[in-house]
Amino acid sequence: QQQQQQRQREENQARQQPAQQQPQQQDQVTPEGATGADALPMSSLSLDAQPMDRQQVEHPGQAPHAAGDKAAAEGAAATADADVTAAEPQPPTEPSPQEVFEMVVPRPLRPSELKRRPPLSFKMVGNVKESHGKPLFGVHFNHWLGLANPPRQVFATVGSNRVSVYESHKDGRMQLLQAYMDDHPEESYYTCAWSYDPDTYDPILAVAGVQGIVRILRPGEHRHDQTFVGHGQAINELKFHPKDPNLLLSASKDHAMRLWNLKTHLCVLILGGEKGHRDEVLSADFNMDGTRVVSSGMDHFLKIWELDSTTVKEHIARSYAWPTDQSSTFQPQIIHFPIFSSCAVHRNYVDCARWWGSFILSKSTDNCIVCWTPGTNQRLDLEEKRAAYLGEPVDIMFRYPLYGCDIWYVRFSLDNSGQMLALGNQEGKLFVWDLRHTNCGARPRRVLLDHKKCTKTIRQTCFSADGRTLLAVCEDGSVWRWELDTR
C-alpha cells in the first residue's frame, strides 16, 4: 500500500509540472511583428555572456518577461527551436523598385522631424572674375587635398584657352595659385578632373576641350606632363575611375568614349560603335565601384556600359604590363554593345548624368532633373515600333522641376555624401535640393540662392570634399563661392 501511495504522489507531481511551466512559454518576449516560426525567444539571446538590464530587451506594446527558473526558459527555447526547424523556408522574392530605393537611399525624415530640422542655408562669401571675360564651362575641387590633414580647398576652372588653379581660404578669399594658357588660340577648354599619382601622391589635373586633346598637368611641379590624342572631335567631359587613379574616361563629340591609362600612356577601351551613341556624347560618369559607366548625349539616349566583365578586366591588366617602347602596337578593346539603352527618360539633349547609389540622376533641356533606374516591365500602351524606338523600359522614381534652364551644357553636381544636389540656370540663380528628405512620391526641399550681381548663365557647380563650400562658374568668366551655414 505504501508503494502504491508513493507512485500515485509521483504521478500527480508529473501532471502538475507542465501546468506550472505553461505561463513561462506564453510570456516570452519576441521582436515586434514576429509570429510563429519567425519569433525569437528571449532565452535564445546571449544574455548569459553579456548581462543586460531587462528593460533594454523589452519591446514597446508587449508584456515584460515573467520571472521564472532557468529550466523553464530552456524548455521554451527548445520548443521555439523545434518550431523554426519544422517551418518550411519561404522562396526569396525580388524587391520592388521602391523597396530597393528605400534600401539604398537613407530613410526620409518624418513630418515631425522635418519641422524640427531647419532647411539648408548658404551664404555668399566671395567671387572673382577672370581677366579673359569668356565663359567658364568647368570647375572641379581636388577632393584628395580636401581630405588631407590639414585639408586644403584647391579647385580648378577651365574656360577659353586657360586653366586656373585656386585655393579657397576660410576668410572667403579665393587665391589664384597657377594659370595655364594653351598655345593654340582657338582652343576652348570644356572640362577638367583631378586625380593623383599613386607612386608619389602628387596631384594630377586633366583638361580637355574643343581640340579633342586630353592634357595632363602636374600643378605640384608646375609643368605639362602628358598629351592623349585619339578623339576626332571635341571632348565634353572627363572622369577619373573612383578606384584606380590612373584610368581616365573621356566623352567626345565623335559619338564615342575612351578609357586611358595614364601609367602606360595607352588607350585601353573604346565605348561606342554599332549600338553606341548616334550623336555627341555630352556626359559620362562612373558608379561608386567603377564597374559601370552611364553616358548621355544629343541623341536623347542614356546608356549603361559594363566594365566588370572578365575580358575588360583582363585587357586593363594587360595595358599595365605592356612594354612602354611598344605602345604603338597595343590595340584598344572596342565595346559596341551597352547593357542598357533607352530614350524614354527625356525628349531632348541629355547633357548631364550622374550615378546616385544604384540610381541615376539625369538632366535635359526640359527644365527637369529625373531620378530613374532601368525597368523590368515593357509598357503595353505603346505600339511595337514606338516601344522599339524608345529602347528598354525605365522606372521613374521622381522628378525635380526647375525653371530657366532650357539650354544645354548646364550641369548639376552632387556632394560626396549624396545628400545635396546643386544646379544653376540662365538667370544666375542656384537651386540646391536637400536629398535627405527624398522619398518616392515626396518632393524634396529646394533652396534658391541668388545675388543681385550674379545674372549670367551658371554653367557648372561643384561641392568641396566636406560639402560646406559650393562653387558656381558663369558665362562672364566669374566664380561665385557659397558657404553652408552649419549653426
N, C-alpha and C positions, 0 to 999 in steps of 0.2 A: 504493500500500500504506500509506503514512504517513497519507493522508486517511482510509482505511478504519479504521485503528487509532485515529485521533483520534475518529471518530464512535462507535466501539464504547465507548471510555472515557466519552464524554459520556452514552451510553445507560445504562451501568452506574451512573453517578453519579445519573442521574434515577430509576433504580429504587430506589436505596438511600435517597434523601432522604425519601420518605413513611414508610418504616420507622423512621427516626430521630425523626420528629415524632410518631409514634403514642403513645409513652408520655406526651407532654405532654397529649394530649387525655384520657387515662384518669385523670390525676391532678388534674383540675380540682376546685376546692372549690365545692360547691353548698350552699344553705341546707338545714338539716336537714329531711328528709322530702320534698324536692323531687326529682322524677324526670321524665325525658323532656322535654316541651316546657316544663314549669314550672321546670326547672333554670336557675339564674342563674350563668353562668360568672364566674370571678374577673376575667377581663380586661374584662368589661363594667362593673365598678365603676370609679368615677372615682379611681383610685389615683394617676394622674399629677398631678392637680390638688392632691390632699391626700395626701402620702405618709404611710403608716401602717406601724406595725410588723406583720410578717406574723402574729404570734400574735393580734392583735386581730380578724382576719377569719376565722381558722380556727374551725371548729365542733367541739364535742366528738364523739368517736367517728368522725372522718373523717381520712383521711390528709392530711398537710400538702402544699401545692402544691410540686411538684418544681421545682428551678431550671431555667430554660431561657431561650432567647433571646427577644427581643421578637417576632420573626416567627412563632414557633410559637404564642405566646399570641394574636396577632392572628388566625391561622388557626383556632384553636379558637373564638374569639369569632364569626367568620363562620359556622362550622359550627353553633354553637348558635343564632345568629340565624336561620339558614335553617330550623332545626327549629321555632322558635317561629312563624315565618311559615306553615310548612306545616301546623301543628296547627290543627284546627277548634275554634272557640270553643264552650265549653260553655254551654248556656242557663242563665240565672240561676234559682236556686231560692229560694223563700221560706223564711226561717229558722223553725225551730220555736219555740214559746213559751219553751222552756228556753234556746235559743241567744240569743233576744232578751233574756231575763233576764240572761244572762251578759255581754251587751254593755252593758247599762245599769247593772247593779249591779257594784261593784268585786269583783275576784276574792277569794273567801274564802281565809282563811289555811289552810295545810296543817297537819295534826296536829302536826308538829314545831314549827311556828311558834306554834300555839296554846299549847303548853306553855311556850314562852319568853315569850309576851306575857301580862302579868298581867291579870286581869279588871278591869272598871270599878270604881272605888272612889270613893264620895261620903261627904262629912262634913256633918252638920247644923251650921250655924254660927249660926242665929238664927231667931226667929219673933216675930211681932207679932199682936195681936188687936184688931180694930176695935171701937169702943165700941158700935155698934148690936147686935152679937151675933147677927146674922141671917146666913143662908147667903151665901157669896160664890160666884157662878156663873162668873165670868170673870176671867182675868188675862192680860196681854199685855205683853211687853217692847217698847220702842221700839228696833228694830234699826237705825234710821237714826242715832240718837245713839250706839248701841253701836259703830258702825263709824266714828265721827268721830275726830278727833285733837285733844285726847285723848278717849278713849271715856268715855261716861257710861252707867251701867247704870240707866236710868229705866224704870219699869213702872207699869201702872195696874191696879187691881182694881175690880170692879163687884159690887154686891150691895145688896139693899133699894133705896132711892131715892138711893143715894150712889155717887159716883165718887171714888176716891182715887188720887193720883199719888205714887209713892215713888221714892227713889233708893237703890240698894244700894251700900254702901261696902266697901272691901277688908277692913276690920276686922270685917265681919259685921253692921254696923248696917244697918237699913232706915229711912231718914229720910223722914217724911211731908212732902212739898213742898206739895201742894194737896189740897183736898177740895171737891167739888161736891155740893149736895143739891137734888133736884128739888122743885118747889113742890107737885106732886101727891102726896099722901100714899100713894096706892095704887100708885104707880109702883114697879116692881121691875126693875132692870137685869139682863139676862142675858148680854150680850156687849159686847166693846169691840175696837177695832182702831186701830192707829197708821198715820199717813202723814205727808206733809209738803207744804207749799205750794211748787210748783216755781218760783214767782216770787220768794218771799222766803226759802225754805228753813226757815220756821217750822214746828214740829211741829203736827200735827193729830191730835186724838183723836175718834173716832166711837163713840158709845154708843147702845144701844137695849135695849128690854125689853118688858114686858107691855102697854104702851100702844100699841105698834106705831109709835112715832115715833122717827126717827133724829135724834139731836142731834150737832152738830159743835162741839167745844170747841177753843179755842186756848190751851193752857196757858202758852205763852210770853207771851201778852198778858193772861192771867187773865180770859178772857171766853168767853161762849157766842156762837158765830158764826152757825150756820145750823140750820134745822129742816126735815126732809123728812117729809111726810105723804103716805101713799098706801096703805099696807098696812091691811087691815081688822082684823087681829088682831095678836097678839104677834109680835115678831121674835126668832128664836132664834140667829141668827149673822150676823156682819158680816165681810166680807173685802174688802180693797183689791186692785186689779189690780196684778200684780207689775211691769208696765212703765209704766203710766200712773197716777200718784198721785192723779189727780182722779176716777177711776172707783171707785165703791163698790158692792159686791154685798150685798144683804140677803136672808135666807131667813126665811120667815114661816109662821105658823100658818094663814094663809089659803090654803095649798096652792101658793103661787107665790113666785118670786124676782124682785127688781127690781134693775136696774143704774142707779145715779145718777151724774150728772155734777156734781161739786162746783163746778166752774168756772162753769157757767152755771145751776146750780140747777134741773136738769131730770131727769126720769125718762126714761131712754133706751130701756131694754128691759124687757119683762116675760116671764119664762121660766115658762110654765105654760099650762094650758088643756086642750085636747082630749086630748092624750096626756101631760099633766103628772102631778104627784103627786095622789093622791086623799085625802091626809090631810096633817097638819103636815109641813112641810119642816124637818127638825131640823138639818141640816148642809150646808155647801156649801164648795167650795174651787176655786181656780184652779190650772191646771197651771203649769209654770215660765215659759212664754212667754205665758200669758194667752189662749191660743186656745181653751181648752176649760174647762168647768165640770163638776164632779161634784157631784151632790146626793143626799141620802138623807133618808128620812122615816119616819113612823109607818106608812106603807102597806107597809113591808118592801122597797120598791123602791130600787134605785140607778140613777140616770140620768146620762147624759153629754150635755152640750149644746155645740153648736158655735158659737163666736164668731168664727171666721176666714172666714166667707163674705163675699162681696162686698157683699151687701145690708146685713149687720150693720155692717161697717166703714164703709160709706157713711153709714149712719144715725148712727153715733157721730161721724163727722166733721161731719155736718150739725148735731148738737147743739152743737158748739163754735162754729159760725158763726151760730147762731140769735140774733136780737136779744133782749137781756135784757128789753126792755119788752114783748115779745110772748111771754113764756114760757108763758102760759096757752093759746096756740094750738098748741103743739108736741105732737104725738101720739107716744107711745112705740110702738115696734115690738113686737108680740106674737109670741113663738116658741112655737108649740103642740107641736112635734114634736122630741123629743130624738133624737140619732143612735144612742143605745143605751139600753135599758131592761131590767132584769131583777130578779127577786126570788129568784134561785136561790142567792145567796150566804148569806143569813141567813133565819131563820124568825121574826123578831121585829122590834121597833123598831130601826132603824139610826140611832143618834144621833151618829155621828162618821164622817167620810170624808175622807181626805187623799190627794193625789197623792204618789207616791214615784217620781220619774222618770216613766217611761211606765206604771208600775203604780199600783194603787190599794190603799190600806190602809183597811179599814172595820171598825167595831165595832158589835156589837149587845148585847142583854141576855143573850146565851147564853154569857157568860164566855169569849169568844174574839175575837181580832183576826185578820182574814183578809187575806192579800195575794193579789190576783187581777188578771186582765186580761180584757177582752172576748174570748170564744172564737170559734172558726170552725166547729166541728162540733156539730150538734144531737144531743142524747142520744137514742139509739134505744130505750132501755129504758123510756121514758115513753110514756104514752098521748098521743094528739094533743091532747086538751083540757087535760091536765096540762101538757104542754110549752108550749102557748099561754099558759097562766096564768103560768108561771114566766118567760116572756119569752125574751130572747135568751140563748144559751149563754155560759158563762164558763169560764175556765181558772183553777183554784185552784192557786196556786204553793206556799203553805204557810200554816200556822195557828199563832198564838201563844196557847196555852192560859193561862188565869189563873183566879183564884177570888175570891169575894166581890165580884163586880161584875155583879150581875144586876138592877140598876135602871138606868133610862135617864137621860140627861143627865149622864153621866160621860165626860169626853173625854180623849183622849190627845194628845200633841204630839210633833213631830219637831224635832231641831236643824237648823240651816241646812245642814249638810253631809249630812244624811240618814243619819247613822251611829248615832244614838241615838233610841230611842223610849221615852217615859215615860207611865205611866198609873197613877192611884190607884184605890183600891177603897173599900168601905164600912167597912172596919176602920181606915182611916187609914194604910194601907201603900202604898208606892210600888214599882211594878215598872219597871225600866229594862232594855231589851234592847240588846245591842251588835250592831247590824246589820252591822258589818264582817265578821262570821263567817257571814253568812247565805248559804245556797245552797239550790237545790232539793233537798228531801229531808233537809236538815240542820237541826237545831234550834239557833237562836242562843242565845248566853249570856244569862241573865237574872239581874239583881241585885235583891235585895229590900232596900228602905230602910224603916226604921220607927223610931219614937221612942215611948217609954212615955207621953208626954203627948199625942201625936197619935193620937186614937182615933175621930174623926168622919170622915164620908164626904169624900173628896177629889173635888171636882167637876171641876177642871181643872188642868193642868200647863202649864209654859212654860219653854223654854230661852232663855238670853241669846244675843246675837249671836255670841259666841265659843264657845258651848256649854259653858262652865265653870260656869255658875250655873243651877240648876234650882229653879223655884218651884212650890208647890202651894197651892191655896186650898181651904178646908174649909167644912163646913156651919155651924160655930160662929163664923164670921167671922174665923178665924185664917189667917195667911200663913206658910208654912214655907219656909225657904231652905236648899238643899243646895249644896255646892261640890264640884266634881270634883277629885280628888287626882291631879295630873299628875306626881308624883315617880316 
